[in-house]
Amino acid sequence: MFVKRPVILFDGVCNLCNSMIQWVIEHDDEGRFDFATLQSDAARRALGKVMDEREIDALPDSIVLLDSDGVHVRSDAALRITRGLGSRFALLRLGMVPPRPIRDAVYNLIARHRYRWFGRRDMCMTPTPDLAARFLDAGEPPRSPLG
């Protein structure tokens, strides 16, 4: 097992990524997922347990899921996250029907233009006190996009 609980790593300055994390929190009734911004030291430590530095540097900069099956990126990460939210989101699993190269091409298109289409924050999000226990990087100071 790679991690005790699934961890979603996300671009902390991307408005789309932050909105997705807020959506997951809202629908994660059982609190299955933990979180960290990809810009954080906590994310690098979590990834460092399962990957070397070169592999970490090659990861996409939008959403990464670490779970008991390994490290998942792009469309696989997004679809596995919806699977982890339970059966009420079963229809979203139809996204697995197209072959991965097609899914990832769509994912990459959105990821490449996400700042232009959805905007960017000046700082990574800071979790509310009631959510801080689920954020691996809650004790770290907020990071700027360059940090």
C-alpha positions as protocol buffer text, in pm:
chain_id: "A"
residue {
  index: 1
  type: MET
  ca { x: 0 y: 0 z: 0 }
}
residue {
  index: 2
  type: PHE
  ca { x: 134 y: 342 z: -98 }
}
residue {
  index: 3
  type: VAL
  ca { x: -70 y: 558 z: 140 }
}
residue {
  index: 4
  type: LYS
  ca { x: -304 y: 497 z: 431 }
}
residue {
  index: 5
  type: ARG
  ca { x: -571 y: 720 z: 282 }
}
residue {
  index: 6
  type: PRO
  ca { x: -605 y: 849 z: -74 }
}
residue {
  index: 7
  type: VAL
  ca { x: -438 y: 1188 z: -116 }
}
residue {
  index: 8
  type: ILE
  ca { x: -533 y: 1437 z: -385 }
}
residue {
  index: 9
  type: LEU
  ca { x: -246 y: 1668 z: -481 }
}
residue {
  index: 10
  type: PHE
  ca { x: -356 y: 1975 z: -673 }
}
residue {
  index: 11
  type: ASP
  ca { x: -231 y: 2300 z: -817 }
}
residue {
  index: 12
  type: GLY
  ca { x: -296 y: 2535 z: -528 }
}
residue {
  index: 13
  type: VAL
  ca { x: -305 y: 2850 z: -740 }
}
residue {
  index: 14
  type: CYS
  ca { x: -539 y: 2719 z: -1012 }
}
residue {
  index: 15
  type: ASN
  ca { x: -900 y: 2829 z: -971 }
}
residue {
  index: 16
  type: LEU
  ca { x: -1028 y: 2520 z: -1157 }
}
residue {
  index: 17
  type: CYS
  ca { x: -824 y: 2284 z: -936 }
}
residue {
  index: 18
  type: ASN
  ca { x: -935 y: 2464 z: -619 }
}
residue {
  index: 19
  type: SER
  ca { x: -1299 y: 2447 z: -732 }
}
residue {
  index: 20
  type: MET
  ca { x: -1260 y: 2075 z: -795 }
}
residue {
  index: 21
  type: ILE
  ca { x: -1116 y: 2025 z: -445 }
}
residue {
  index: 22
  type: GLN
  ca { x: -1406 y: 2221 z: -293 }
}
residue {
  index: 23
  type: TRP
  ca { x: -1648 y: 2000 z: -492 }
}
residue {
  index: 24
  type: VAL
  ca { x: -1475 y: 1683 z: -367 }
}
residue {
  index: 25
  type: ILE
  ca { x: -1486 y: 1808 z: -6 }
}
residue {
  index: 26
  type: GLU
  ca { x: -1856 y: 1886 z: -41 }
}
residue {
  index: 27
  type: HIS
  ca { x: -1933 y: 1538 z: -180 }
}
residue {
  index: 28
  type: ASP
  ca { x: -1686 y: 1334 z: 25 }
}
residue {
  index: 29
  type: ASP
  ca { x: -1936 y: 1257 z: 301 }
}
residue {
  index: 30
  type: GLU
  ca { x: -1712 y: 995 z: 461 }
}
residue {
  index: 31
  type: GLY
  ca { x: -1398 y: 1209 z: 450 }
}
residue {
  index: 32
  type: ARG
  ca { x: -1210 y: 950 z: 244 }
}
residue {
  index: 33
  type: PHE
  ca { x: -963 y: 1189 z: 83 }
}
residue {
  index: 34
  type: ASP
  ca { x: -677 y: 1395 z: 219 }
}
residue {
  index: 35
  type: PHE
  ca { x: -529 y: 1686 z: 24 }
}
residue {
  index: 36
  type: ALA
  ca { x: -215 y: 1889 z: -36 }
}
residue {
  index: 37
  type: THR
  ca { x: -112 y: 2148 z: -289 }
}
residue {
  index: 38
  type: LEU
  ca { x: 146 y: 2031 z: -540 }
}
residue {
  index: 39
  type: GLN
  ca { x: 354 y: 2334 z: -444 }
}
residue {
  index: 40
  type: SER
  ca { x: 390 y: 2213 z: -85 }
}
residue {
  index: 41
  type: ASP
  ca { x: 671 y: 2033 z: 93 }
}
residue {
  index: 42
  type: ALA
  ca { x: 409 y: 1785 z: 218 }
}
residue {
  index: 43
  type: ALA
  ca { x: 326 y: 1686 z: -141 }
}
residue {
  index: 44
  type: ARG
  ca { x: 693 y: 1630 z: -223 }
}
residue {
  index: 45
  type: ARG
  ca { x: 735 y: 1419 z: 91 }
}
residue {
  index: 46
  type: ALA
  ca { x: 428 y: 1208 z: 8 }
}
residue {
  index: 47
  type: LEU
  ca { x: 544 y: 1160 z: -350 }
}
residue {
  index: 48
  type: GLY
  ca { x: 902 y: 1093 z: -234 }
}
residue {
  index: 49
  type: LYS
  ca { x: 779 y: 781 z: -56 }
}
residue {
  index: 50
  type: VAL
  ca { x: 680 y: 622 z: -387 }
}
residue {
  index: 51
  type: MET
  ca { x: 881 y: 803 z: -658 }
}
residue {
  index: 52
  type: ASP
  ca { x: 1227 y: 942 z: -717 }
}
residue {
  index: 53
  type: GLU
  ca { x: 1289 y: 1315 z: -779 }
}
residue {
  index: 54
  type: ARG
  ca { x: 1305 y: 1275 z: -1157 }
}
residue {
  index: 55
  type: GLU
  ca { x: 963 y: 1105 z: -1163 }
}
residue {
  index: 56
  type: ILE
  ca { x: 817 y: 1369 z: -933 }
}
residue {
  index: 57
  type: ASP
  ca { x: 944 y: 1650 z: -1158 }
}
residue {
  index: 58
  type: ALA
  ca { x: 780 y: 1480 z: -1460 }
}
residue {
  index: 59
  type: LEU
  ca { x: 433 y: 1472 z: -1303 }
}
residue {
  index: 60
  type: PRO
  ca { x: 158 y: 1696 z: -1441 }
}
residue {
  index: 61
  type: ASP
  ca { x: 112 y: 2019 z: -1247 }
}
residue {
  index: 62
  type: SER
  ca { x: -265 y: 1999 z: -1208 }
}
residue {
  index: 63
  type: ILE
  ca { x: -410 y: 1694 z: -1025 }
}
residue {
  index: 64
  type: VAL
  ca { x: -234 y: 1382 z: -893 }
}
residue {
  index: 65
  type: LEU
  ca { x: -395 y: 1105 z: -686 }
}
residue {
  index: 66
  type: LEU
  ca { x: -196 y: 881 z: -453 }
}
residue {
  index: 67
  type: ASP
  ca { x: -386 y: 576 z: -334 }
}
residue {
  index: 68
  type: SER
  ca { x: -332 y: 213 z: -241 }
}
residue {
  index: 69
  type: ASP
  ca { x: -291 y: 129 z: -612 }
}
residue {
  index: 70
  type: GLY
  ca { x: -19 y: 386 z: -676 }
}
residue {
  index: 71
  type: VAL
  ca { x: 15 y: 728 z: -837 }
}
residue {
  index: 72
  type: HIS
  ca { x: -251 y: 834 z: -1087 }
}
residue {
  index: 73
  type: VAL
  ca { x: -243 y: 1135 z: -1315 }
}
residue {
  index: 74
  type: ARG
  ca { x: -456 y: 1316 z: -1569 }
}
residue {
  index: 75
  type: SER
  ca { x: -792 y: 1159 z: -1655 }
}
residue {
  index: 76
  type: ASP
  ca { x: -722 y: 846 z: -1451 }
}
residue {
  index: 77
  type: ALA
  ca { x: -675 y: 1058 z: -1138 }
}
residue {
  index: 78
  type: ALA
  ca { x: -996 y: 1254 z: -1197 }
}
residue {
  index: 79
  type: LEU
  ca { x: -1203 y: 943 z: -1266 }
}
residue {
  index: 80
  type: ARG
  ca { x: -1060 y: 751 z: -971 }
}
residue {
  index: 81
  type: ILE
  ca { x: -1148 y: 1046 z: -747 }
}
residue {
  index: 82
  type: THR
  ca { x: -1511 y: 1031 z: -860 }
}
residue {
  index: 83
  type: ARG
  ca { x: -1510 y: 654 z: -802 }
}
residue {
  index: 84
  type: GLY
  ca { x: -1390 y: 718 z: -446 }
}
residue {
  index: 85
  type: LEU
  ca { x: -1693 y: 939 z: -381 }
}
residue {
  index: 86
  type: GLY
  ca { x: -1932 y: 645 z: -404 }
}
residue {
  index: 87
  type: SER
  ca { x: -2206 y: 504 z: -617 }
}
residue {
  index: 88
  type: ARG
  ca { x: -2405 y: 824 z: -658 }
}
residue {
  index: 89
  type: PHE
  ca { x: -2141 y: 935 z: -910 }
}
residue {
  index: 90
  type: ALA
  ca { x: -2145 y: 607 z: -1105 }
}
residue {
  index: 91
  type: LEU
  ca { x: -2246 y: 781 z: -1428 }
}
residue {
  index: 92
  type: LEU
  ca { x: -1923 y: 978 z: -1423 }
}
residue {
  index: 93
  type: ARG
  ca { x: -1739 y: 647 z: -1455 }
}
residue {
  index: 94
  type: LEU
  ca { x: -1856 y: 636 z: -1814 }
}
residue {
  index: 95
  type: GLY
  ca { x: -1561 y: 867 z: -1866 }
}
residue {
  index: 96
  type: MET
  ca { x: -1347 y: 551 z: -1852 }
}
residue {
  index: 97
  type: VAL
  ca { x: -1506 y: 424 z: -2176 }
}
residue {
  index: 98
  type: PRO
  ca { x: -1292 y: 629 z: -2416 }
}
residue {
  index: 99
  type: PRO
  ca { x: -934 y: 505 z: -2442 }
}
residue {
  index: 100
  type: ARG
  ca { x: -684 y: 675 z: -2210 }
}
residue {
  index: 101
  type: PRO
  ca { x: -502 y: 863 z: -2492 }
}
residue {
  index: 102
  type: ILE
  ca { x: -828 y: 1032 z: -2592 }
}
residue {
  index: 103
  type: ARG
  ca { x: -925 y: 1108 z: -2230 }
}
residue {
  index: 104
  type: ASP
  ca { x: -579 y: 1244 z: -2157 }
}
residue {
  index: 105
  type: ALA
  ca { x: -579 y: 1459 z: -2473 }
}
residue {
  index: 106
  type: VAL
  ca { x: -897 y: 1632 z: -2351 }
}
residue {
  index: 107
  type: TYR
  ca { x: -754 y: 1656 z: -1999 }
}
residue {
  index: 108
  type: ASN
  ca { x: -427 y: 1804 z: -2129 }
}
residue {
  index: 109
  type: LEU
  ca { x: -615 y: 2061 z: -2339 }
}
residue {
  index: 110
  type: ILE
  ca { x: -807 y: 2183 z: -2035 }
}
residue {
  index: 111
  type: ALA
  ca { x: -498 y: 2170 z: -1810 }
}
residue {
  index: 112
  type: ARG
  ca { x: -291 y: 2367 z: -2060 }
}
residue {
  index: 113
  type: HIS
  ca { x: -549 y: 2650 z: -2075 }
}
residue {
  index: 114
  type: ARG
  ca { x: -682 y: 2635 z: -1718 }
}
residue {
  index: 115
  type: TYR
  ca { x: -526 y: 2961 z: -1601 }
}
residue {
  index: 116
  type: ARG
  ca { x: -653 y: 3152 z: -1903 }
}
residue {
  index: 117
  type: TRP
  ca { x: -1003 y: 3002 z: -1889 }
}
residue {
  index: 118
  type: PHE
  ca { x: -1058 y: 2980 z: -1512 }
}
residue {
  index: 119
  type: GLY
  ca { x: -803 y: 3217 z: -1362 }
}
residue {
  index: 120
  type: ARG
  ca { x: -525 y: 3191 z: -1111 }
}
residue {
  index: 121
  type: ARG
  ca { x: -486 y: 3283 z: -743 }
}
residue {
  index: 122
  type: ASP
  ca { x: -200 y: 3481 z: -597 }
}
residue {
  index: 123
  type: MET
  ca { x: -151 y: 3226 z: -317 }
}
residue {
  index: 124
  type: CYS
  ca { x: -230 y: 2861 z: -254 }
}
residue {
  index: 125
  type: MET
  ca { x: -551 y: 2805 z: -63 }
}
residue {
  index: 126
  type: THR
  ca { x: -547 y: 2780 z: 314 }
}
residue {
  index: 127
  type: PRO
  ca { x: -794 y: 2525 z: 455 }
}
residue {
  index: 128
  type: THR
  ca { x: -1050 y: 2625 z: 714 }
}
residue {
  index: 129
  type: PRO
  ca { x: -976 y: 2508 z: 1068 }
}
residue {
  index: 130
  type: ASP
  ca { x: -1236 y: 2229 z: 1046 }
}
residue {
  index: 131
  type: LEU
  ca { x: -1070 y: 2092 z: 729 }
}
residue {
  index: 132
  type: ALA
  ca { x: -707 y: 2143 z: 832 }
}
residue {
  index: 133
  type: ALA
  ca { x: -668 y: 1784 z: 956 }
}
residue {
  index: 134
  type: ARG
  ca { x: -733 y: 1658 z: 601 }
}
residue {
  index: 135
  type: PHE
  ca { x: -470 y: 1886 z: 445 }
}
residue {
  index: 136
  type: LEU
  ca { x: -118 y: 1744 z: 471 }
}
residue {
  index: 137
  type: ASP
  ca { x: 24 y: 2092 z: 416 }
}
residue {
  index: 138
  type: ALA
  ca { x: -202 y: 2276 z: 662 }
}
residue {
  index: 139
  type: GLY
  ca { x: 93 y: 2377 z: 881 }
}
residue {
  index: 140
  type: GLU
  ca { x: 293 y: 2523 z: 594 }
}
residue {
  index: 141
  type: PRO
  ca { x: 273 y: 2893 z: 510 }
}
residue {
  index: 142
  type: PRO
  ca { x: 68 y: 2973 z: 198 }
}
residue {
  index: 143
  type: ARG
  ca { x: 283 y: 2958 z: -115 }
}
residue {
  index: 144
  type: SER
  ca { x: 298 y: 3196 z: -405 }
}
residue {
  index: 145
  type: PRO
  ca { x: 283 y: 3056 z: -760 }
}
residue {
  index: 146
  type: LEU
  ca { x: 661 y: 3089 z: -778 }
}
residue {
  index: 147
  type: GLY
  ca { x: 719 y: 2914 z: -443 }
}
